């Protein structure tokens, strides 16, 4: 029974590696240009800022570059580390990063992501800069925080004579990671430290205090220095060269700018207590900090701190709306690449009926969110010269931040499902994007804060409502479903004035109206029809809460396939 078999009777041993041959995996999402291949984006730049096309193309190439994608992976794999002391025991309060982080930062600065709005002399510089930010948010999201803060900070520097040197340095394009004094650096990185433990977004609850110290010459202008004492619960990018912050002077909230390195070359008393262990945004350091005998320059008048900092808030909110649209675009790009280059059930996944429905639905949503964000950016370019655009921007900026940042997690979730299990591993960028997707909603004001701000704007200035409706009326008559939505919007806005309870519903209605108007102006008939029939089609639109629920009365697979083809940039 146990006798050995004749070897001649044994089957040939198969090659042990035969089962290791990889078949039918999706092609890598690399080797594409996120600008050149994006029909929506290239058309928008051609309309509004054709002078910026070459810059956008150069940056778009990075999003599809395999080596740059590897930098993004490494920067999120090897997290920043807090170094409170050096090896001799001296307090240094510094953050160490993987070299990939610094390479990404250098690329962002080189490509003018934080600066173009302030340096370009051509028309629509904020619009052009928004496109760069949209593209950069498809490269790496953690570095999108410092690029956005540096962009917004210029507004605060420009109005304060004592900070003129910072206004000059914050538009530099040569990134340098060092603690040199501002005069010695080619450019600077700027942070914001507003939020406190007890207050959250309610900046009136600031408990940090400031006491006048002295006035002195600071790079050719008189600076009023104060001593700050207190804690900040969220301080992003704590290795920055300087920070805008808030503190109370005689009980009144006042704005300050805090240089990390003082004019004599010594380091300011800026103590990093710990780095936050966040769900996403891993490459970027966020921290809790303490001010104790910390010197800072007063910005604006005593007691005017919240009004002063809100002058920057419009730009940070715009950047979040744009950045979330970019994150949605990256999610869509990866989902399309996976579905178009992987087969299942006899065809590419993208041509399977249900998947075609999902992908087309996502593409419509991303295009609508993108055009809305860019419309707000265009209004920003005219804030100082056109009262109606200023009023339009005042109400649509917080609205766009609310809507786009809230939709990003839904789009990222659906894109991850398009990948299946392949999307849920850290080697796939979808895992990083999924963790990143909720962040913009909670930074610089949560969804409720944005909706409240829209309501406040309309209560304070009737011109905001009028400017919004006037812009939407420009496409009245092109689609009956849009007209019906617009007809219902006016009464809803009237109700909003009296009932905060309706703020979210009103903001979503505003968002869909602005999106619909922009699609009517700039999208293809297929996209317009899918949007109007689903998002604005009323109770009989056969569109559910989930992506891929476009009903037969809304769209055919042939139309879905055309929408998908329009949205592809790779694969």
C-alpha positions in Angstrom: 0.0 0.0 0.0 2.8 2.3 0.8 5.1 1.2 -1.9 6.4 4.1 -4.1 4.7 4.6 -7.4 6.5 4.2 -10.7 7.9 7.6 -11.7 6.7 7.0 -15.2 3.1 7.0 -13.9 3.4 10.5 -12.3 2.1 13.5 -14.1 4.6 16.2 -15.1 5.1 18.7 -12.3 3.6 22.0 -13.4 5.7 25.2 -13.3 5.1 26.4 -9.8 5.0 30.0 -11.0 2.4 29.4 -13.7 -0.4 30.6 -11.4 1.6 33.8 -10.7 0.9 35.2 -14.2 -1.1 38.4 -13.7 -4.0 38.8 -16.1 -6.8 41.4 -16.3 -5.6 43.9 -13.8 -6.3 47.6 -14.5 -3.5 49.6 -16.2 -1.6 52.0 -14.0 -3.2 55.5 -13.9 0.0 57.2 -15.1 1.4 58.8 -18.2 -1.5 61.2 -18.7 -1.9 65.0 -18.4 -4.7 66.0 -16.0 -5.2 69.3 -17.8 -4.7 68.5 -21.5 -7.0 65.5 -21.2 -9.7 67.3 -19.2 -12.3 68.6 -21.7 -14.1 70.7 -19.0 -10.9 72.3 -17.7 -9.2 73.1 -21.0 -12.4 74.7 -22.3 -12.7 76.8 -19.1 -9.2 78.1 -19.4 -9.6 78.8 -23.1 -12.7 81.0 -22.2 -11.4 82.8 -19.2 -7.6 82.8 -19.0 -6.0 81.4 -22.2 -2.7 82.9 -21.2 -2.5 80.4 -18.4 -2.9 77.2 -20.5 0.8 76.4 -20.7 1.2 76.7 -16.9 -1.8 74.5 -16.4 -0.5 71.9 -18.9 2.9 71.8 -17.1 1.2 71.2 -13.8 -1.3 68.7 -15.2 1.6 66.6 -16.4 2.7 66.1 -12.8 -0.7 64.6 -11.8 -0.1 61.7 -14.2 3.6 61.4 -13.7 4.6 58.1 -12.1 7.6 59.6 -10.2 5.4 62.4 -8.7 2.8 59.9 -7.7 5.5 58.0 -5.9 6.4 61.2 -4.0 2.8 61.5 -2.9 2.8 57.9 -1.7 6.1 58.3 0.2 5.0 61.6 1.8 1.9 59.9 3.2 3.7 56.7 4.2 6.5 58.4 6.2 4.7 60.8 8.5 6.0 64.1 9.9 7.7 63.8 13.3 7.8 66.4 16.0 11.2 67.3 17.4 10.6 69.3 20.6 14.3 69.3 21.6 17.7 68.8 20.0 20.2 66.2 21.2 21.7 68.7 23.7 18.3 69.4 25.4 17.6 72.7 23.7 14.0 73.4 22.9 13.6 73.6 19.1 9.9 72.9 18.3 10.5 71.7 14.8 9.0 69.1 12.5 10.9 66.7 10.3 9.5 65.4 7.0 10.4 62.8 4.5 12.3 64.3 1.6 9.3 63.5 -0.6 7.3 66.2 1.2 9.9 68.9 0.4 10.1 67.8 -3.2 6.3 68.2 -3.5 6.4 71.6 -1.8 9.1 72.7 -4.1 7.1 71.6 -7.2 4.0 73.4 -5.9 5.9 76.7 -5.4 7.8 76.3 -8.7 4.5 76.0 -10.5 3.0 79.0 -8.8 0.2 77.2 -7.1 0.2 79.6 -4.1 1.2 82.7 -5.9 -0.2 83.2 -9.4 -3.2 85.2 -8.4 -1.0 87.9 -7.0 1.8 88.0 -9.6 -0.1 87.6 -12.9 -0.8 90.8 -14.8 -3.2 89.2 -17.3 -7.0 89.0 -16.8 -8.6 86.5 -14.4 -5.6 85.7 -12.2 -7.7 84.2 -9.4 -9.5 82.0 -11.9 -6.1 80.8 -13.4 -4.8 80.2 -9.9 -7.9 78.2 -9.0 -7.3 75.9 -12.0 -3.7 75.3 -10.7 -5.1 74.5 -7.2 -7.6 72.1 -8.8 -4.8 70.3 -10.6 -2.5 70.3 -7.5 -5.2 68.7 -5.5 -4.9 65.8 -7.9 -1.1 65.6 -7.1 -1.0 65.5 -3.3 -3.6 66.8 -0.8 -1.5 67.4 2.3 0.6 70.0 0.5 -2.6 71.6 -0.7 -3.1 73.0 2.8 0.1 75.2 2.8 -0.4 76.3 -0.8 -4.0 77.4 0.1 -2.9 79.3 3.2 0.0 81.0 1.4 -2.5 82.1 -1.2 -5.0 83.5 1.3 -2.3 85.2 3.4 -1.4 87.8 0.8 -4.7 89.5 1.5 -3.7 90.0 5.1 -0.2 91.2 4.4 -1.1 93.6 1.7 -3.2 95.9 4.0 -0.6 96.1 6.8 2.5 98.3 6.2 4.5 96.5 8.8 4.1 93.2 6.9 5.1 94.5 3.5 8.2 92.3 3.5 6.0 89.3 4.1 3.7 90.3 1.2 6.8 90.3 -1.0 8.1 87.0 0.2 4.8 85.1 0.1 4.8 85.4 -3.7 8.3 83.9 -4.1 8.5 80.7 -6.2 11.7 79.2 -4.6 10.6 76.9 -1.7 13.1 76.8 1.2 12.7 74.7 4.4 14.7 76.6 7.0 14.4 78.8 10.0 16.1 81.8 8.4 14.6 85.3 9.0 12.1 86.5 6.4 14.5 88.9 4.8 17.0 86.1 4.0 14.5 83.7 2.4 13.4 83.5 -1.2 9.8 82.7 -0.2 7.8 81.9 2.9 5.3 79.3 4.1 2.4 80.7 6.1 0.1 79.1 8.7 -3.0 80.0 10.6 -3.7 79.3 14.3 -7.2 80.3 15.2 -9.1 77.5 16.8 -9.1 76.9 20.5 -10.2 74.0 22.6 -13.3 75.7 24.1 -14.4 77.6 21.1 -14.0 75.6 17.9 -15.3 77.7 15.1 -16.7 80.3 17.4 -13.8 82.7 17.3 -15.5 85.1 19.8 -14.6 82.5 22.5 -10.9 83.1 22.0 -9.1 83.0 25.4 -5.6 83.7 24.3 -4.6 87.2 25.6 -2.2 89.8 24.2 -0.5 92.7 26.0 1.3 95.6 24.2 5.1 95.3 24.4 6.7 98.0 22.2 6.7 99.6 18.8 9.8 99.3 16.6 11.1 99.5 13.1 10.5 96.2 11.2 12.1 96.1 7.8 11.4 99.7 7.1 8.0 100.1 8.7 6.7 100.5 12.3 5.4 97.3 13.8 3.4 97.2 17.1 4.6 94.2 19.0 2.5 92.4 21.6 3.2 89.5 24.0 0.8 86.5 23.6 -0.2 84.0 26.1 -2.5 81.0 25.4 -3.1 77.8 23.5 -4.4 76.9 20.1 -6.1 73.6 19.5 -5.5 73.4 15.7 -2.4 74.9 14.1 -1.8 73.5 10.7 1.7 73.4 9.2 3.5 74.4 12.4 6.8 74.5 10.7 5.7 77.6 8.8 7.7 80.8 8.7 4.8 82.8 10.3 1.2 82.6 11.4 -1.9 84.6 11.6 -3.6 84.2 14.9 -6.1 85.8 17.2 -5.9 87.0 20.8 -7.9 89.3 23.1 -6.7 92.8 24.0 -8.7 94.2 26.9 -11.4 91.6 26.1 -11.6 92.3 22.4 -10.5 89.8 19.7 -7.6 91.2 17.7 -5.6 89.8 14.8 -1.8 89.2 15.0 0.9 87.9 12.8 3.5 85.8 14.6 7.0 85.3 12.9 8.7 82.1 13.9 12.1 83.8 13.7 12.5 87.3 15.1 14.5 90.1 13.5 17.6 89.4 15.5 17.7 85.8 14.3 16.4 84.3 17.5 13.5 81.9 17.5 10.2 83.1 18.8 8.6 81.4 21.9 6.3 79.1 19.9 5.8 75.7 21.6 4.5 72.7 19.7 2.7 70.5 22.2 1.9 67.6 19.9 1.0 66.7 16.3 -2.5 65.6 15.7 -3.0 61.9 14.6 -5.6 62.6 11.9 -7.8 60.2 9.9 -6.3 61.6 6.7 -4.1 64.4 5.4 -1.3 62.3 6.8 1.6 64.0 5.0 0.7 67.4 6.5 1.6 68.2 10.1 -1.3 69.7 12.2 -0.6 70.5 15.8 -1.5 72.0 19.2 0.6 74.9 20.2 1.3 77.1 23.2 2.1 80.8 23.3 4.0 81.9 26.4 5.8 85.2 26.1 5.4 84.9 22.3 5.9 88.1 20.3 3.5 89.0 17.5 2.7 92.0 15.3 -0.8 93.5 15.6 -2.7 93.4 12.3 -5.4 96.1 11.9 -7.0 97.8 14.9 -7.4 96.4 18.4 -10.8 94.6 18.6 -11.2 94.2 14.9 -9.6 90.7 14.7 -12.6 88.7 13.4 -13.4 91.2 10.7 -9.7 91.2 9.8 -9.4 87.5 9.5 -12.6 87.2 7.5 -10.9 89.2 4.8 -8.8 86.2 4.2 -11.6 83.7 4.8 -13.2 84.2 1.3 -9.9 83.0 -0.3 -9.5 80.0 2.0 -13.1 79.0 1.4 -12.7 79.3 -2.3 -9.6 77.2 -2.2 -11.5 74.5 -0.3 -14.3 74.5 -2.8 -11.8 74.2 -5.7 -9.7 71.7 -3.9 -12.6 69.4 -3.2 -13.6 69.6 -6.8 -10.1 68.5 -7.7 -10.3 65.6 -5.3 -13.5 64.5 -6.9 -11.9 64.8 -10.3 -9.0 62.6 -9.2 -11.4 60.1 -7.8 -13.3 60.0 -11.1 -10.1 59.7 -13.1 -9.0 56.7 -11.1 -12.4 55.1 -11.3 -12.6 55.6 -15.0 -9.0 54.3 -15.5 -9.8 51.2 -13.5 -13.2 50.5 -15.2 -12.0 51.2 -18.7 -8.9 49.0 -18.5 -10.2 46.0 -16.6 -12.6 43.5 -18.1 -15.5 41.7 -16.5 -18.4 39.6 -17.7 -17.3 39.8 -21.3 -16.4 43.5 -21.8 -14.6 46.3 -20.1 -16.2 47.2 -16.8 -17.0 50.6 -18.0 -19.3 49.2 -20.7 -21.3 47.1 -18.3 -24.7 48.7 -18.1 -24.8 49.4 -14.3 -21.1 50.6 -14.2 -21.8 52.9 -17.2 -24.7 54.4 -15.2 -22.4 54.9 -12.1 -19.6 56.4 -14.0 -21.8 58.8 -16.0 -23.6 59.9 -12.9 -20.3 60.6 -11.2 -19.0 62.4 -14.2 -22.0 64.7 -14.3 -21.6 65.5 -10.6 -17.9 66.3 -10.9 -18.4 68.5 -13.9 -21.2 70.4 -12.2 -19.0 70.9 -9.0 -16.0 71.9 -11.1 -17.9 74.6 -13.1 -19.5 75.9 -9.9 -16.2 76.4 -8.1 -14.6 78.0 -11.2 -17.6 80.4 -11.4 -16.9 81.6 -7.9 -13.3 82.0 -8.7 -14.2 84.2 -11.7 -16.4 86.3 -9.4 -13.4 86.7 -7.1 -11.4 88.3 -9.8 -14.0 91.2 -9.9 -14.7 91.7 -6.2 -12.9 95.1 -6.2 -14.4 96.4 -9.4 -17.9 95.0 -9.9 -20.5 95.3 -7.0 -22.7 92.6 -8.4 -19.9 90.1 -8.7 -18.8 91.0 -5.2 -22.3 90.3 -3.9 -22.5 87.1 -5.9 -19.1 85.9 -4.5 -20.2 86.8 -0.9 -23.1 84.4 -1.0 -21.7 81.7 -3.4 -18.3 81.2 -1.8 -19.5 79.6 1.5 -22.2 77.9 -0.5 -19.7 76.3 -2.8 -17.5 75.3 0.1 -20.5 73.7 1.8 -21.6 71.7 -1.2 -18.4 70.6 -2.9 -16.7 69.6 0.4 -19.8 67.7 1.4 -20.1 65.9 -1.9 -16.4 64.8 -2.0 -16.8 61.9 0.4 -19.7 60.5 -1.7 -17.8 60.7 -4.9 -14.6 59.2 -3.3 -16.7 56.3 -1.8 -18.2 55.5 -5.2 -14.9 55.7 -6.9 -13.5 53.3 -4.4 -16.4 50.9 -5.0 -15.5 51.0 -8.7 -12.1 49.5 -7.8 -13.5 46.9 -5.4 -11.0 45.5 -2.9 -8.1 46.8 -5.1 -9.1 50.4 -4.0 -9.0 49.6 -0.3 -5.3 48.9 0.0 -2.7 51.5 0.8 -0.7 50.9 -2.4 -3.7 52.2 -4.3 -4.1 56.0 -4.1 -7.9 55.6 -3.7 -7.3 54.6 0.0 -5.5 57.9 0.6 -8.2 59.9 -1.3 -11.0 58.2 0.6 -9.4 59.2 3.9 -8.7 62.7 2.7 -12.2 63.3 1.3 -14.1 64.5 4.5 -11.4 66.9 5.6 -12.2 70.1 3.7 -15.7 70.0 5.2 -14.5 70.5 8.7 -11.6 72.9 8.2 -12.2 76.6 8.0 -15.8 76.2 9.0 -18.0 73.1 8.9 -21.1 72.7 6.7 -23.5 74.4 9.1 -21.1 77.3 9.5 -21.1 77.9 5.7 -24.9 77.6 5.5 -25.3 80.1 8.3 -22.9 82.5 6.6 -25.0 82.4 3.4 -28.1 83.2 5.4 -26.3 86.0 7.2 -25.1 87.5 3.9 -28.6 87.6 2.6 -30.0 89.1 5.8 -27.3 91.7 5.9 -27.3 92.7 2.2 -30.3 92.3 -0.2 -27.8 92.8 -3.0 -26.5 89.2 -2.4 -29.9 87.7 -3.2 -30.4 90.0 -6.2 -26.9 89.3 -7.6 -27.4 85.5 -7.4 -30.8 85.6 -9.0 -29.7 88.0 -11.7 -26.8 85.7 -12.7 -29.2 82.7 -12.8 -31.7 84.6 -14.9 -29.1 84.9 -17.6 -29.9 81.4 -18.8 -33.7 81.5 -18.1 -35.6 80.0 -21.1 -33.0 77.4 -22.1 -34.5 74.5 -20.1 -37.9 74.3 -18.6 -36.7 72.2 -15.6 -34.1 74.8 -14.8 -36.8 77.5 -15.1 -39.0 75.6 -12.7 -36.2 75.2 -10.2 -35.4 78.9 -10.4 -39.0 79.8 -9.9 -39.1 77.8 -6.7 -35.8 79.2 -5.5 -36.9 82.8 -4.9 -39.6 81.9 -2.4 -37.2 79.4 -0.6 -34.7 82.2 -0.2 -37.5 84.4 1.3 -38.3 81.6 3.8 -34.6 81.3 4.6 -34.5 84.8 5.9 -36.9 83.9 8.6 -35.9 80.3 9.3 -32.4 79.1 9.9 -33.9 75.6 9.9 -34.0 75.8 6.1 -30.4 76.8 5.6 -29.1 73.5 4.3 -32.0 72.9 2.0 -31.6 76.4 0.6 -27.9 76.1 0.1 -28.3 72.8 -1.8 -31.0 74.5 -4.0 -28.6 77.4 -4.6 -25.8 75.0 -5.5 -27.9 73.0 -8.0 -29.1 76.3 -9.5 -25.6 77.7 -10.0 -24.4 74.3 -11.4 -27.4 74.1 -13.7 -26.7 77.6 -15.1 -23.0 76.9 -15.7 -23.8 73.6 -17.4 -26.3 75.3 -19.6 -23.6 77.7 -20.6 -20.7 75.4 -21.0 -21.5 71.6 -21.0 -22.5 69.2 -23.8 -26.2 68.3 -24.4 -25.7 64.9 -22.9 -24.4 66.3 -19.6 -27.0 69.0 -19.5 -29.8 66.5 -20.1 -28.6 64.1 -17.5 -28.2 66.8 -14.9 -31.5 68.5 -15.5 -33.5 65.3 -15.7 -31.9 63.9 -12.5 -30.9 66.8 -10.2 -33.6 69.2 -11.2 -36.3 66.8 -12.5 -38.7 66.9 -9.6 -40.3 63.9 -8.0 -40.6 61.9 -11.2 -36.9 62.1 -12.1 -36.1 58.4 -11.2 -32.9 59.5 -9.5 -32.0 58.1 -6.1 -29.5 59.0 -3.5 -26.8 56.7 -4.7 -24.7 57.2 -7.8 -25.8 54.9 -10.7 -29.5 55.4 -10.1 -30.1 57.4 -13.2 -33.5 56.0 -14.4 -34.6 55.1 -17.9 -36.5 58.4 -18.2 -33.2 60.2 -17.6 -30.5 58.5 -19.6 -29.7 55.7 -22.0 -26.5 53.7 -21.9 -25.5 55.2 -25.2 -25.7 58.7 -23.6 -23.9 57.4 -20.5 -21.1 56.0 -22.7 -20.7 59.4 -24.3 -20.5 61.2 -20.9 -17.9 58.7 -19.8 -15.8 59.2 -22.9 -15.9 63.0 -22.4 -14.7 62.6 -18.8 -11.7 60.3 -19.4 -8.2 61.7 -19.1 -6.3 58.3 -18.9 -6.9 54.7 -19.6 
